[in-house]
Amino acid sequence: MKAMALSSFKLGEPLVMMELPDPKPAFGQVRVFVKAIGVNPVDWKMRTYGPLRWAAKMLRWVRVSKGPMIIGVDFAGVVDAVGPGVSEFKIGDRVVGGCDFSNGLPGSYADTVLVYPKQITHLPTNISFDVAGALPVVGVTAWLSVVTMGQVTAGKHLLVLGAAGGVGQFVVQLAKNVREAYVVGVCSTKNLERVRQLGADIAIDYTQVDALIQAKQHGPFDCIIDCVGDYSGSGCRSMLAPGGKHIMVSADKIPSMVQIFIPPFSSKILLAKPTGERLKPVLDAVSSGKVRVEIAQHMPLEEAEKAHELSKTHRVTGKIVLQPKA
Ligand SMILES: NC(=O)c1ccc[n+]([C@@H]2O[C@H](COP(=O)([O-])OP(=O)(O)OC[C@H]3O[C@@H](n4cnc5c(N)ncnc54)[C@H](OP(=O)(O)O)[C@@H]3O)[C@@H](O)[C@H]2O)c1
């Protein structure tokens, strides 16, 4: 198999295309031939000094994994081998899922992945591999923040900070088209029309006047979902309706992390991990046309390093999808 991997997971080490032995599924494992891989900020944040890197190092150490480190979470593809004890999936099934370092298996930046059945689910026939590969992390994050944690329902007021990004676009569409909420989205000038078209009732341009000051007139909010991480926690809490929730999707910086300790404890951190079960309602929303996944760019897997440089700019609108060679 071919994989974009780090030989020792040292800080600053480049991703390199490696030829590795083909993995054989052990008991209870499934092997997937990968067609598309979504790029997420966590993929490069793990390679950069900070909490996500420490967490990844800890998991690697606990699992005593010494070989090359294959990074990446999102993937979609076709089952090409199943281990003994697997009955839910068979060779030829189209699937989508998320790799999970905590179970000791490698990541998704490869032409082949090994997973456990709970990490994947069947892919509806009307969703393409590239759309499916782009959605596990952003889709599950959006669902957990809007539905599970945010409990956003019809008529509730939702403020989305970072509405044009991978997670933000999903959040806006889920909140409007599935939960029928009143949605206010914050983005830059060039994305105002895009965010309105996704379903936001109001789109706010953060490049002109402070976004929270502009948003205040559309509140109070039952839920504020921060997909950026640079907005003031106290500013967000001050705009919440009684019982409202401030959900920090982007919370890997110390100033964000401390917000959860500040009364009235309405700020929460979300940590989303894609699983087959969590992906099912997300796929329903996409399959029924209620949520559309915007692909910003397709790139060959070999260009993963370039994809990370693009993602680091925080200017990408939609998802970058990597494709292994057929
Ligand atoms: N907690 C979790 O489990 C979890 C899961 C997924 C992602 N995350 C985190 O959530 C964050 C977003 O992820 P993503 O995949 O959506 O990233 P992304 O697609 O790279 O987000 C880029 C978007 O951010 C917008 N943006 C940048 N600065 C902004 C600002 N000041 N105000 C409003 N929008 C701004 C940009 O829109 P404009 O060009 O319009 O500014 C751009 O479209 C990342 O920090 C990621 O690590 C956490």
The ligand as a Tripos MOL2 file, in Angstrom:
@<TRIPOS>MOLECULE
LIG
   48    52     1     0     0
SMALL
NO_CHARGES

@<TRIPOS>ATOM
      1 N1        -13.8380   20.0930   18.2870 N.am      1 LIG1
      2 C1        -13.8110   19.2780   17.2520 C.2       1 LIG1
      3 O1        -14.0600   18.0730   17.3720 O.2       1 LIG1
      4 C2        -13.5100   19.8670   15.9020 C.ar      1 LIG1
      5 C3        -13.9210   19.2230   14.7300 C.ar      1 LIG1
      6 C4        -13.6820   19.8510   13.5160 C.ar      1 LIG1
      7 C5        -13.0050   21.0620   13.4610 C.ar      1 LIG1
      8 N2        -12.5740   21.6260   14.6170 N.ar      1 LIG1
      9 C6        -11.8920   22.9300   14.5910 C.3       1 LIG1
     10 O2        -12.8360   23.8990   14.1510 O.3       1 LIG1
     11 C7        -12.1830   24.9030   13.3870 C.3       1 LIG1
     12 C8        -12.8680   25.0260   12.0260 C.3       1 LIG1
     13 O3        -12.6650   23.8530   11.2820 O.3       1 LIG1
     14 P1        -13.0320   23.8390    9.7380 P.3       1 LIG1
     15 O4        -12.7770   22.4710    9.2380 O.co2     1 LIG1
     16 O5        -14.3580   24.4550    9.5100 O.co2     1 LIG1
     17 O6        -11.8940   24.8390    9.1950 O.3       1 LIG1
     18 P2        -11.7950   25.5730    7.8090 P.3       1 LIG1
     19 O7        -12.7060   24.9700    6.8010 O.co2     1 LIG1
     20 O8        -10.3550   25.6660    7.4840 O.co2     1 LIG1
     21 O9        -12.3170   27.0640    8.1410 O.3       1 LIG1
     22 C9        -11.9090   28.0730    7.3160 C.3       1 LIG1
     23 C10       -12.9600   29.1560    7.3530 C.3       1 LIG1
     24 O10       -12.8070   29.9490    8.5340 O.3       1 LIG1
     25 C11       -13.3650   31.2170    8.2330 C.3       1 LIG1
     26 N3        -12.7970   32.2340    9.1230 N.ar      1 LIG1
     27 C12       -11.4790   32.4900    9.3610 C.ar      1 LIG1
     28 N4        -11.3580   33.5010   10.2630 N.ar      1 LIG1
     29 C13       -12.6280   33.8790   10.5860 C.ar      1 LIG1
     30 C14       -13.1750   34.8530   11.4640 C.ar      1 LIG1
     31 N5        -12.4000   35.6580   12.2040 N.pl3     1 LIG1
     32 N6        -14.5240   34.9480   11.5770 N.ar      1 LIG1
     33 C15       -15.3340   34.1570   10.8530 C.ar      1 LIG1
     34 N7        -14.8900   33.1960    9.9970 N.ar      1 LIG1
     35 C16       -13.5500   33.0780    9.8690 C.ar      1 LIG1
     36 C17       -12.9940   31.4520    6.7880 C.3       1 LIG1
     37 O11       -14.0660   32.1060    6.1790 O.3       1 LIG1
     38 P3        -13.8470   33.5720    5.5760 P.3       1 LIG1
     39 O12       -12.8770   33.3830    4.4170 O.co2     1 LIG1
     40 O13       -15.2060   33.9940    5.1850 O.co2     1 LIG1
     41 O14       -13.2150   34.3630    6.6820 O.co2     1 LIG1
     42 C18       -12.8290   30.0560    6.1820 C.3       1 LIG1
     43 O15       -13.8700   29.7420    5.2640 O.3       1 LIG1
     44 C19       -10.7070   24.4960   13.3310 C.3       1 LIG1
     45 O16       -10.0260   25.1590   14.3520 O.3       1 LIG1
     46 C20       -10.7380   22.9980   13.6230 C.3       1 LIG1
     47 O17        -9.5270   22.5400   14.1960 O.3       1 LIG1
     48 C21       -12.8050   21.0660   15.8340 C.ar      1 LIG1
@<TRIPOS>BOND
     1     1     2 1
     2     2     3 2
     3     2     4 1
     4     4     5 ar
     5     4    48 ar
     6     5     6 ar
     7     6     7 ar
     8     7     8 ar
     9     8     9 1
    10     8    48 ar
    11     9    10 1
    12     9    46 1
    13    10    11 1
    14    11    12 1
    15    11    44 1
    16    12    13 1
    17    13    14 1
    18    14    15 2
    19    14    16 1
    20    14    17 1
    21    17    18 1
    22    18    19 2
    23    18    20 1
    24    18    21 1
    25    21    22 1
    26    22    23 1
    27    23    24 1
    28    23    42 1
    29    24    25 1
    30    25    26 1
    31    25    36 1
    32    26    27 ar
    33    26    35 ar
    34    27    28 ar
    35    28    29 ar
    36    29    30 ar
    37    29    35 ar
    38    30    31 1
    39    30    32 ar
    40    32    33 ar
    41    33    34 ar
    42    34    35 ar
    43    36    37 1
    44    36    42 1
    45    37    38 1
    46    38    39 2
    47    38    40 1
    48    38    41 1
    49    42    43 1
    50    44    45 1
    51    44    46 1
    52    46    47 1
@<TRIPOS>SUBSTRUCTURE
     1 LIG1         1 GROUP 0 **** ****
